[in-house]
Amino acid sequence: MNWHDIGTIDDIPVRGARCVGTPQGRIGVFRTADDRVYAIEDHCPHRGGPLSEGIVHGASVTCPLHNWVFSLETGEAQGADEGSVRTIPVRLVDRRISLGLERALAAE
């Protein structure tokens, strides 16, 4: 696994996200209210909604299209909904965020 620096935690608003393009697809990088950082694929399995544009609450995100809720920790849909998104390893060192990816990041 290769670690790819994507910036600082301060580049992501509290309870917000940003999207990063990678050869493995678009990755949503999320910051919680208590400064935990998670990364998941930025594509809801239900209708393809951009999860990085959803609402972050606790360690979950709600899809902006149809309100499906996903755990940022496991990628699993919550409640009665079924499905999951891929989680991406994240490393936070000295406020810098790195993603664990198999290939290089795309310019975006």
C-alpha positions as CSV (number, residue, x, y, z in Angstrom):
1,M,0.0,0.0,0.0
2,N,1.2,3.5,-0.8
3,W,0.4,6.5,1.4
4,H,-0.6,9.6,-0.6
5,D,-0.7,13.0,1.2
6,I,-3.9,14.9,0.3
7,G,-3.5,18.0,2.5
8,T,-4.3,19.0,6.1
9,I,-7.3,18.3,8.3
10,D,-7.9,22.1,8.1
11,D,-8.6,21.7,4.4
12,I,-11.9,19.9,5.4
13,P,-14.6,21.8,7.3
14,V,-15.7,20.3,10.6
15,R,-18.6,17.9,9.9
16,G,-17.7,18.2,6.2
17,A,-16.0,16.5,3.4
18,R,-13.9,16.9,0.2
19,C,-13.6,14.6,-2.8
20,V,-10.3,13.3,-4.2
21,G,-10.0,11.7,-7.6
22,T,-7.9,8.5,-7.7
23,P,-7.3,5.7,-10.2
24,Q,-9.6,3.6,-8.0
25,G,-12.4,6.1,-8.3
26,R,-13.6,9.2,-6.4
27,I,-12.9,9.1,-2.7
28,G,-14.8,11.1,-0.1
29,V,-12.7,12.3,2.8
30,F,-14.7,13.2,5.9
31,R,-14.0,15.1,9.1
32,T,-16.2,14.6,12.1
33,A,-17.0,17.1,14.9
34,D,-14.3,15.6,17.0
35,D,-11.6,15.7,14.2
36,R,-11.7,12.0,13.3
37,V,-11.0,11.6,9.5
38,Y,-12.5,8.8,7.4
39,A,-12.4,8.0,3.7
40,I,-15.0,6.0,1.7
41,E,-15.8,5.7,-2.0
42,D,-17.8,8.7,-3.0
43,H,-20.7,6.8,-4.7
44,C,-23.8,5.7,-3.0
45,P,-24.7,2.1,-4.1
46,H,-28.5,3.0,-4.1
47,R,-28.6,5.8,-6.7
48,G,-25.0,6.8,-7.2
49,G,-25.3,10.0,-5.1
50,P,-22.1,11.8,-4.2
51,L,-21.6,11.0,-0.5
52,S,-19.1,13.8,-0.1
53,E,-22.0,16.2,-0.6
54,G,-24.0,14.5,2.2
55,I,-24.5,15.5,5.8
56,V,-21.9,14.3,8.3
57,H,-23.3,13.4,11.8
58,G,-21.3,11.5,14.4
59,A,-19.3,8.9,12.4
60,S,-21.9,8.6,9.6
61,V,-22.9,10.4,6.4
62,T,-26.3,10.8,4.9
63,C,-26.6,10.5,1.1
64,P,-27.9,13.8,-0.4
65,L,-30.2,12.0,-2.9
66,H,-32.3,9.6,-0.9
67,N,-31.2,9.9,2.7
68,W,-29.4,6.5,3.0
69,V,-27.0,6.6,6.0
70,F,-23.6,5.0,5.9
71,S,-21.1,4.4,8.7
72,L,-17.8,6.2,8.0
73,E,-16.1,3.5,10.0
74,T,-17.3,0.4,8.2
75,G,-19.0,1.6,5.0
76,E,-22.1,-0.3,5.9
77,A,-25.6,1.1,5.3
78,Q,-27.4,1.8,8.5
79,G,-31.0,1.1,9.6
80,A,-33.3,-0.9,7.2
81,D,-31.2,0.0,4.1
82,E,-28.8,-2.7,2.8
83,G,-25.5,-2.2,1.0
84,S,-22.1,-0.8,1.6
85,V,-19.3,1.4,0.2
86,R,-15.6,0.6,0.3
87,T,-13.6,2.2,3.1
88,I,-10.1,3.6,2.4
89,P,-7.3,3.5,5.0
90,V,-6.5,7.0,6.4
91,R,-3.5,8.2,8.3
92,L,-3.4,11.5,10.2
93,V,0.1,12.7,11.3
94,D,0.8,16.2,12.4
95,R,-2.6,17.3,11.0
96,R,-1.7,16.0,7.5
97,I,-4.0,13.4,5.9
98,S,-2.7,10.5,3.8
99,L,-4.8,7.9,2.0
100,G,-3.7,4.3,1.7
101,L,-4.0,3.5,-2.1
102,E,-2.5,0.9,-4.4
103,R,-1.8,3.4,-7.2
104,A,-0.9,7.1,-7.6
105,L,-3.5,9.9,-7.2
106,A,-4.9,11.6,-10.3
107,A,-4.6,15.3,-10.7
108,E,-7.9,17.0,-9.9
